[in-house]
């Protein structure tokens, strides 16, 4: 029933209460309404149980299992949520908290703690884990002698510092006196099955002490959500993607550009998938069937051989095209393939991690097999490979503008190696092999750490060179549809104005309409001296700082290893130049912006 249809006869509320409730709901967006609904339901359950306050034991002081997650793309949050559900199904009290919403000083109050954290870049913590990660290494970190912990890390073994953040957290917590009661798991991109096993074992390890404390407290605990509310979940997920129609794949760089960037439009008609500007779209793809046939020839495998991938049986050819990773190299494949084939050159690499890294860096899995052909059993080859993972792309549209569509801005991954052209797995599929009208399996991945301000009057500064423009196209569409009054300033960069000005007509249109108050572009190769977005920031130092002091939110999207760091350093210089602060104090200024969710990154 809608609130507008409520009346005193049909509702247990008084007319005055109904009017107050209608007034409150009118001020809330759908996400906030969902959170309030959950809060009231939990509070009602608490009252029914005789508990004085939701999330607090009915008597005594029973400790809850606190699950802290640090998530870059949502995977760690998903694992943490599954652990919460399993613990609660056993009657245990649980607090699920994003590290970005957790006060580090609260550690001294914890007794049972789980860390679920991803690693990205060069062994770095995700954005929402940075503050806690740093705090644990300072003198301010409390002694944790009575705390029991379990740590699980998510990462990608194709990177050198695999699951480094999880290792850091466990080491730092142990140094503070915390006791690890369940062995840390360092999980690769194909993590779901192992994560489920780890969760069950970790909850087993925590359960006796938690139940003993809960029984001693004499009450039952009603868990409450902590941190940012999330929108209602779709039935379509990473495990159950939606088969969407590929509507458009349009090249938006010039004929002579050094980059091949495509604007992609996908229909979500017939699904319940919703997304918010700042979210990502997960896309599954098909491997190149020509290269798959070459692999089968090199390994002397009959394409019709039946193999098992998880619980599914299918032909090895179909498995290699649809289910298994064949582009992104990683040490685990080389190790398994070397053992299975007995290839001496590859077996040597297994003993030398540095040599292994150097070997896989320029190679795709196709290359490893091509350069080391050997007869192998079909199932053995399948067992050497990990499951194909969806690729995540920042969404370049607002549903307020495009309704049942979703748009992406894709840069084709393309390079020459070993006398042949190489393409990225998903970008190669979408830009070269997939035809408009075909079906593509997709799902939305929510990112609560990259959001427009809730107040439409708040100014925003957006820094998005190259395909980093994608989420800011979504931001601008959203602010336009909401008729937001907050000022908008865009920094965009690419090599050449004539070839690489992505969405030029749209950006100029927003500038003309007044939605964009300022646009600064950096076309690095159009003059003798290269100019980048960080240079444009520095040249606007005074205005940038004035915007920040006026409450502006600052966003970065794009390359994590170089651009994002260069922009961060430019921001530091801007703060120092306009305040006279030391480097340490300027860093603290930016940390404070992050803590207030006013400095956000979507980097990769």
N, C-alpha and C positions, 0 to 999 in steps of 0.2 A: 504493500500500500504506500502511495506517495504521501509525503507530509502534508501536502496541500489538501488531501482528502480526509485527513484525520478530523475527528470531532469528539466532543466530550463523551458521547454515547458509545462510540466504538473504541475508545482508548481509556486505559487506566490513568492517563495523565489528566490533570486539570486543564482548563482552557488557557490559563496563564502559562502553565508549563509547556503546552503545545506551542504557544506563540514564542516563548523563549527558545525552544528547540528549533523551530523554523528559522528564527533569526540567526542562530549559530550555524545551522547547516548551510544557509545562504552564503556564509562567509568562507566556507570550506571548499577546496577542490575535491575531486573524486578520490584521490589518494588519501587525503586527510580524513574524508568521511569514512573510508574503509578502516583506517586506523582507529578512529573513535569507536566504530562499531565493534571492533575486536576488543578494545579496552572495556567497553560497557559489558560485553559478554563475559569477559574474564572477571570483572568486578561482581557481576551477578552470581557467577559460579562460586566466587569466594564467599559471598554472603550466604549462599545456600549451604556451604560447608561449615559455616560458623567462624570463618577466618576473619580477623579484624581488618586486614589489608591485603589486597592482591599482591602476590609475590613475596609475602612475608609469612613465616610459619605461624600456625595457630597458637603455639606455645613454645617457649624456649627460644633457642637461636640455632636452628638447623642450617647448616651450610648448603648452598646449592652448588651444582657443577656449573662453573662459568666457562662458556665456550667463546673464545675470542677469535674472530676471523679477520684476516687481511687479504683482500681480494682485488686483483687488477681487472679481471674480466668476468667475475661472477662464479668461477668454478669453486674457489675456496668457500665462498658463501654457501654454495649448494651443498658441499660436503658437511659444513658446519650445521646447516639446517637439518640434514639427514641424521646427524648425530643427536641433535636436540630431540627430534621426533622419536628416535629409538630409546633414548634415555627416559623421555616422558612416558613412553609406552610401558616402561617398567616401574612407573610410579615415582621417578626421581625428580627432584627439583632442579630446574635448569634456567640459566640466564644466557641468552644468545646475544652477543654484543659485537658490533663492528668496532675494530680497533680505533677507527676515527672518532667514535662516540665514547670511548672509554677513557676515564681519567687515570693516568698512570699511578697516582697516589693511592688509588683504590686497591692496588696489588696487596698491600699489607693486610687487607681484610679477607683476602681469598684463602680458601683451604683446598679446593679442588679446581684445577685449571686445565683446560685443553686449548692448545694453540693450533689453529688451522690457517696456514699462510702460504701464499704463492711467492714465486721469485720471478723477477723479470730483469731484462738488460744484463748488465755485468754483475750478476749476483745481488741485485738491489731489491729492497723491500718494495711492495706495492705502495702507492701513494698513501692509502689510509693506514698503513702500518708504520710509516716513517717515524712518527713522534714516539710511539711506544718502543720501537726498535732502538732509537737513540737513547731514550730515557734509561733503559736497562743497562747501558754501558756507562752511566754517570754515577757520581758519588751520591746522588739523591735517591738512587734505587734502594728500596728497603730490604732488610734481611727477610728471607722467605723459608726459614728452617722448617716450618710446619706445613708447607704447601706441597701437595702431590700434583704432578703434572703429566701430561701426555702431549706429544707434538706430532703433527702430520704436515708434510710439505708437499706442495704441488709444483711441478716444474717441467722442463723440457730438456731431456738428456742430450739434445743436439747442441746445447750451450755449455760452455766450460764450467760455469759456476752453478751446477745443477742443484736446485733446492737449497741454495746457500742461506737464504733467509730463515728457513726452518732450522737449519743447523745452528745459526747464530742465536735464535731465540732459546733453543734448548741449552746451549752452552752458557749463555748469560743467566738464564734462570737457575741452572745448576750451580753456578758460581755464587749466586745469592742464597744458596742453601736449599732450593727446591729439589724434591726427589722425583725422578722419572719412574713412574710405576708401570709404564707400558712402552715398549720399544718404539722409537720414532720410525715413521715410514716416510721415505722419499719417493714420491710417485711421479711417473712420467705422464705424458699427455693422454695415454690410454689408461686412465686411472680408476675408472668406475668400479670394477670388480674388486680390485685390491683395496680401494677405499672402504667398500662395504665390509670386507673382512676385518680391516683395521678398526672400524667403528665398533663392530660387535665385540672385538677383543678389548678395546679400550673401555667400553661401558662395563664389560665384565670386571675389569680391574678396579674401576671406581665404585661399582655398585655396593659391595659389602660395607665399606666405610660410610658411604652416603646414606644407606638405609639405616645403619646403626645410629647415626647422628639424627636422622629424621625421626626415628622411633623414640630416641631419648628426648627429643624436643616435644614429643607428644602431639604432633599435629601433621596435617597434610598440607603440602605447598601447592599453590596455584601459580604456575609460571606466567610471566608477563613478557611481551616483546620489548626489547631495548633497541634503541637506535632508530634510524630512519624507516618510516613505513614504506611498504612497496605496493605497487598496484596488483590487482588481482591476477593470479597466474593463468596463463593460457593452457589449454589441453595439449598444445603443440610445444614440444621441448626439444632439447638436444637429443634425447633418447627417442622422441616421437615427433620428428619434424613434419612440417606441412609441405605438401607438393604444390608449389606455387607456379604460376605461369610467368615465364620470362617475356616481358613485354617489349623492352627496348634495350639495345646496346649501341650507344652512339659515341663515336670518337669526338673528344672535345679539345684535343690539342691539334695544332696545325700540321700540315703535310711535312714540313721541314723540322718539326720538333724532335728533340732527342728523347722525348718521353711519349709513350702511348697511354693516354688517360681516357677512360670510357665513363660515360654517364649511363648508369644501369637502372632500369625501372622494372619492378617485379610486382605482380598483382597478389594481394592478400585476400581477394574476394573468396568468400566461402570459409574463411577461417575466423577464429576469435582472437587473432594476434593483435595486440595493441603495443604501441611503443611511445616513448617520450623522447623529445630531443635530447641527445646525449647518449642514447642507447646504441647498441650494436646489433647487427644482423648476422647470425650464423648461417653459413652457406656450405652445403655439401656439394661435391663435384665428382665427376667421372675422370679417371685417368685416361690418358691417350691410348686408344686401342691398338694403334700401330706399334707403339713402344711396348705395350703388353705382349703382343705377338712376338716381338723380337726377344723379350725376356724368356718366353716359353721355348723358343727355338734354342737360345743359348744354354738353357738348363735341361734341354731334351725332355720337356714335360708335355704330355698329351693334353691339349686344351680342354678336352671333355672330362678329364679326371675329376672325380667328386672329392671335395675337401670340406672341412668343417671350420667355420669361423664363428667362435662363440657357440651358440646353440643352433646355428643355421648351417644347412648343407646346401652346397651349390657347386657349379663347375669351377675349376681353378681359374679359368679365363674370366668368368663373371666376378669372382672374388677379387682378382687383381684389378679389374676395372672399377668396381663399385665399392669395395670394402677395405682395401689395404693401402697403406702409405707407400708411395713409390717415388716421391720427389724429394722430400726433406730427409737428408741423411742424419744419422745419429749413431753413436758408438755401439749401442745394443745390437743393431742389425749387423754391423760388420763383425762383431764378436760371434754372433750365432751363425752367420753365413760362413765365416772362416772355419769354425768348428765342424759344421755340417759338410763342408766341401774339402777340408784339409788343405786349404790353399796356404802355402808357406809364407808368402808375402803378407797376407792378411793376418796370419797367426802372430807374426812379429809385432804388428801394430797393437795387438791386444795387450802386450807387455809394456807399451810405451804410450802413456796418455797424451803427451805433447805431440808425438808423431801421429797418433790417431786423430787429434784435432786438426792438424795440418792436412791430413789426408782427406777428411770428410768435408772440409770447408768449401772447396770448389766443386764437389761432386754431389750429384743426386744419386739416389739408390739405383736408378737405371744405369748410371756410369759404373758403379761398383760391380754390378753383375756383368755389364758389357766388357769391362776390363779384366774380369776374373770368371770367365764362363766355366761351368762345371755341371756335370749331370747330377741332378738332385731329385729326390722324391717330391711330388706335388705338395703333400701335407707338410713336409719338412720346410719347404720354402715358405709356405703360409705361416708356419710357426716362427720363422725368423723375422717376420714383418709385424709391425704393430697396426692396429686398426686406423683407418683413415679418419682424421679429425676435421670437423668443420672449421672453416676459416672465418674469423670475425672481422667485420668491417663497420666502421662508424656510419651510422645512418645519416643520409644527406637530405632528409625531408621531415616535415611535420605532418602528422595525420590531420591536423586542422586544415591543412592546405591540400593534401593529395588524397585524403580519405582512405580508401582501401588499397592503396599502393605503398610501396617503400622504395626509396631511391638510394643508390650507392654511387660513390666516386672511386673508381678502381684504376690504379696504375699497373699496367702489365709488367710483371716480373719477367725480364728477358735478358739473357746473356749468352755469349759464345764461350764454349769450353770444349776442349778435346775435339776440335774441328767440327763441332755441330752446334746448332742453336738449342738453347735450353729455355723452357718456359716455366713459370710458377705453376703449381698444381691447380689452384682455383682460378687465378687470373687468366691462365692459359686456356682453361676450359671455357670460361665465360666470354672471353674476347675472341677466341679463335675457333672453337669447336661447337659450342652450344648455339642453336638456332633460335631466333625469336619465335615464341609460341611453344617451346618445349617446357617440360616440367623441371623445376629446381627445388630441392628439399631445403627448407629454411626454418629458422626459429628466431625469436627475438631474445636478446640478452640485456637485461636491465642493468644500468650503471648509475647507481645513486650517488656516485662520487663525481659526476659530471653533469650538473644541472643548472638551468637558468635560475636566477633569483626568484623567489616566490613573490616578491614585491615588484610589480611591473614598472615602478618608478625608478628602480635601481639602474644605474649606468653599467654597461659591460664593455670590456676590452677583449677582443678576440684575436689571437695570433695563430694563423693557420696557413703556413706555406704549403705549396703542392697540394696533394690530396688531403692534407690537414684542413682544407677548407670545408670538408664534408659536414661535420656537425654544426658548423657555423651557418651553413646554408639552412639547416634545420632550425637553428636558433632564430634566424632572421624571419623565416616563414612563420614560426610560432609567435614571435613578438608582433609581427605584422597582423596576424589573425586576431590577436588579443588586443590590438590597438594600444600596446604598451607605450607608456610615455618616457620610459628610461632611455637615456642616450646610448647609442651604439657606435663603437669604433672598431674597424677591422684592419688588421695588418695581414697582407698577403704577399707571398714571394714565389718566384719561379725563375727559370733562366731567361726567357725572352718575352717581351710584351706582345709581339705579334703572333707568337706561336703557343704561348703557355698561360694566357690569362684566363683561367678557368672561370666559367659562369660570368664572364665580363658583362654581358648585356643585363643579367639579373642584378649584379652589383651596382652597375651604373643606374639602373632603374630605382633601386632602393635609395641610392644617393640623391637622385632627383626628387623622389617622393618625400625625403626627409627622414625615412626610417633609419638609414645610416647617416650619422652626423659627420663622421670622418672616415676616410679610407686612405691608408698609406700602403703603397706597393713598392716592392723591391725586386726588380728584374736584374738578377746578378750579372748576366752576361751582356747587357746592353750598353756597357761602358767599359773603359779600360780597367777601372778599379771595381772589383766585385762588391756589390751592395746586397746585404741580407736583411731579414726582418729585424734582427737584433740591432743593426745599425740604424734602422728607421726608428726603433724605440728610443735609442740614445739621442737621436736628433730631435725627438719630441719629449725630452726628459721632463721639462717643467710641466707640460700639459698632462703627461701620463701620471706624474705624481699628484697633480691637482685632482685628477679623476679618482685616483686611489683614496686620497684624503676625503673625497666627497662620497665615498662608500662604494666605488666601482668594484665589480667582480672581474677578475682577470683569468682568462682561459688560454691554454696552449693545446694544440693538437698537431701531432706529427712525429717525426723522428726523435726517439728518446735519447739516443747516444750522443748526438751532436747538437741538433737544433734546440731541443728543450733545455739542454745545459747552457748553451750560448744565450738563450733568452733569459734564463734564470740569472746568469751573470750580468746581463744588461740591466735587469731589474735591480740587482744589488747596487750597481753603479748609480742608477737613477735615485734610489733611496739615499745613498751616501752623498750624492751631489746636492740633493735638495734639503738634506737635514744635517749634514756634517757628522752623521753617525759613523762609528767604527764598522769594520766589516762584520764583526760579531753581532753588533746591535742591529745592523741592516739585515742579517740573516734572521734574527729574532723577529724583526718587523714582518718578514715574509712568512715565517712560521706562524705568527699570529694571524696573518691573512688566511693561511691554510686552515688553521684551527676554526676560523669563523666561516669556513667554506667559501672564502672569497678568492682563493687562488687554487684553481683546479686544472688538472692535466689529463689528457687522453692521448697517451703516447705509446709507441710500439717500436 
